[in-house]
Amino acid sequence: SQQGEEDPQALSIQEGENATMNCSYKTSINNLQWYRQNSGRGLVHLILIRSNEREKHSGRLRVTLDTSKKSSSLLITASRAADTASYFCATDADAGGTSYGKLTFGQGTILTVHP
Amino acid sequence: EAGVTQFPSHSVIEKGQTVTLRCDPISGHDNLYWYRRVMGKEIKFLLHFVKESKQDESGMPNNRFLAERTGGTYSTLKVQPAELEDSGVYFCASSHDHRAAADTQYFGPGTRLTVL
């Protein structure tokens, strides 16, 4: 599997339900970032979690990080039709306490929220 | 504060032609990155500037690609001559300090390049 691999590849839910997306990676990381991409548009930064953090919240988003399992999850609670987008995790590899400064992306999860 | 901007938003060229993409980072961001997503594949790193210097160009596919950042402000990515496999979306991102533990990269809208 590749660094920053998301699971599932596609997720279809009803408005109001929660959506959970998972990401696995291979190397030691400095931080992990989640991005959203609406169709045909740029990447919007959602949340960054550092390697020494286990959980982080931002509005309806909750991100967890388990460095022992090299995995992260993104939970969107009370989803809305406007949350329909592709979601990517991206890892920033650890360069001995600092960062290389380049992100490694997975292929993303396509989330569809039906009204 | 303006975000990362890219120009053009779309470019359609023929194989063998030259195309130059431009990226204007967020003001004050020393770090500028280029990424590319070809159809069906993941977004891949191309290179990283710190100010005007190339910090890491390990992702550049071949010598048909030339990136510059004169003066440490905007950057250009030139593809010459373009090949069919260069088609994709080219993203630019910028950040404040790549050495920080929580350095967020902010992405531009991308340039969709189609090589016919």
Interface residues (C-beta under 8 A of the other chain):
Chain A: Q2 G4 N30 N31 Q33 Y35 R41 G42 L43 V44 H45 L48 R50 S51 F88 A90 D92 T98 S99 Y100 G101 K102 L103 T104 F105 G106 Q107 G108
Chain B: V4 N31 Y33 Y35 K41 E42 I43 K44 F45 H48 V50 Q55 D56 G59 F91 A93 S95 H98 R99 A100 A101 A102 D103 T104 Q105 Y106 F107 G108 P109 G110
